[in-house]
Amino acid sequence: MQIITPHFIYFKDRISTNLSIAYDNTIEKIAPIEELREEFPDAKVTTLRENSLLMPGLINAHVHIEFSANKTHLSYGDFMSWLYSVIENREELIGGCNEKCMSKAIDSMLQNGITTFGAISSHGMDLEACEHAKQNVVYFNELIGSQATMADSLFTDFLSRLNASKTVKRDGFQAGVAIHSPYAVHPVLIKKALGIVKSEKLPLTAHFMESQAERDWLDKSDGDFKKFFVDLLKQEKNVSDAPEFLEHFEGTPTLLTHGVQASDEELDIIKTSKHTIIHCPISNRLLGNPTLNIKALNDKKIRWIVATDGLSSNYKLDLFEEMKMSLFMHSDAPLLEFAKALIDGVTINAADALGVNAGEIAVGKNADMIILDLKSEPSKELAIHIILHRYNISKVYIQGKLEKENSI
């Protein structure tokens, strides 16, 4: 048992002082230090500096570790230009990111206070790096393939990767399933994968409505994707439209990434099915896609969270940076209210969406905690200041273990 005494604690509904936390792997009790010393006399006590703030570790629900070699390989500003550049540079990107490269990306997330992440794995090359990561990991094995003739071999490959990830038994690691997108996965494959998801109760995610090209292709088998599918896959027509795609997930809450082109009718389906939208503002901007209509999600009471996407469409894996960009993108949102919602989107709401026991400083939750070194006593606008000022993260705890320590 250990006891930590910060100057301030960030709870979901308030900022408190004069409280300490007793913890092991999980948070055992929150009370004044005298009470905890009496109850846990043998506990090691850590007292933090003035204006230290303890808050939940951050949760990055959507990241592509396998593409972490990208710096200047890919083309930004337009989704289709970016996609063609990914295809053109795929071998160099994948081949150029060994376990050391992927571990460096994972460690950068740790430095940035990310204690849990959802890895979207296309090839299984990142499995060892994720297995050895200090963070909690939800490892989403991605299924892709729109051609019926290739369905059996594609599913066999997917199943092999899924089974390999299920052999990882370390605490904090869980296997899951990612359905790439409505335009890139044949319904036969989706149904087979969802059979496994439902029977084994695995976490589930998918890309959904990221670009205008996707919107046009799903609505009318036309637009910028037409040439792409005809030339590369000899495919003249989409394999399903958006409502048909969403119908597969009915009754299975799913994390849907992007959603920037979702229609009002599709949002109604998402609401009814209790899906979650993952907001990736920097990725959307770099690929020339719209900004997510968060007001529409709030009006329909659809949960949304925040993630970085991968380094194929971002320049760093930093949720503080992601929140800052979103704060400025959504210029009509009430500033303080929106800042608090963004922090919820990388803590308590992200934890609930991923199904992990974290994201909140509360008894019974995993002791996933970070310490920020504030410059002064926090005001009622602390949520804004946390996002704007990128305070030093002096300590990172994962399941009660000090995993990273940074001096000012």
C-alpha positions, 0 to 999 in steps of 0.5 A: 500500500502507498499513499500520495499527497498532492496539493490538488486533485482533479475529480470529475466534478470538482478540484479538491485540496487537503486530500490524499490517496491510498492505493495499490494497483487500484485506489483504495481510499481518498481521505485526509492524510492523518486518516490514511496514516492511521488506517495504513500505518505501514504505507509508503507516503509520497508528498508532492510539491506545492501546486502539484495536481493529480489527475487521471491518466489520459486514454488514447482510444485510437492510434496506429502504432505500425505507421509510426515511421512517418514524418514527411513521407505522406501527402497532406491536405486532401484525403485521396492524395494522402491515401495514394501516398500511403499506398505508394509508401506503404512498404517503406513505412511498414518496413521502416518501423521496427519494434524500436520505432514502435516502442519509441512511439509508445514511450512518447505517449507515456511521456505525454501522460497516456496510460491507456491506448487502443492500438489499431493493428493492421498487420500484427507487427506491433503486437510485441511492442504493445505486449511490452508497453507499460500502458494498458492496451486494448489491441484492436486487430483490424479486418479489411477486404471488400472483395468476396473472392478474397474473403476466406484468406483475409478472414484466416489472416485476421483470425490468426492475428486475433488468436496471437493477440489473445495469447498475451496474458499480461495484466492490462492487455486486452484483444479486440476487433477493428472493422476497417470501414464500410467501404473496405470490408465485405459484409460477409467478413463483418458478420463472421467477425461480429460473431466472434465479438459477440460470443467473446464480448470483445471491444469493437471499433471501426472507421466511419464517415471520414471523407467526402470520398467515402460519403459519395462512394457509399451513397452512389458508388461514385466520386473520388473513390470510383477510380480508386476501386476500379483501378486497384480492385476492379470493383465498380460498386460499393459493398454496402451503404452506410445504414447497411453497415451500421445495421451490423453493429446494432446491439453491439456498442462500437467506437466509431472513429471520425464520423465527420460526414455522418448524416442526421439519420446515421447519427440517430442510428448511432444514438440508438445503438449507443455507439461512441464517436472518436474525435481526431481533430488534427488528423481530420484537418491534415487530410482535408476533412471537415471538423466533427459537428460536436454540437449535433452529437451533444444535441442527440446525447451521443458520447464522443471522445478524443484520440490522436489517430496515428503518425500517418495523419498526425505529427505527435501522439499527444492528447494535450495537443489534440485537445488544444486544437479541438478547443480552437477548432470549435470556436462556437462552443462555450469555452470552459464547458467545452474544455471540461468535455474535452478532458472527460473525452480523454479520461472518464468517457474514453475509459467507459467507451473502451471498457477499462477500469480507469479514467477517474480518481475514485475508489476502486478505479485503477491507480492510473494517475498523472501529476501536473506541475501547475505554476500557481493555485488553480482557478475555476477555469483550470480545465482551460489552463490544463489544455492551453499551457501544457504543464510539466508531467512530473510523474506517471503511474499505471496501476499504482506503479511509477512508470515515468518521472520527469523533472521540471 
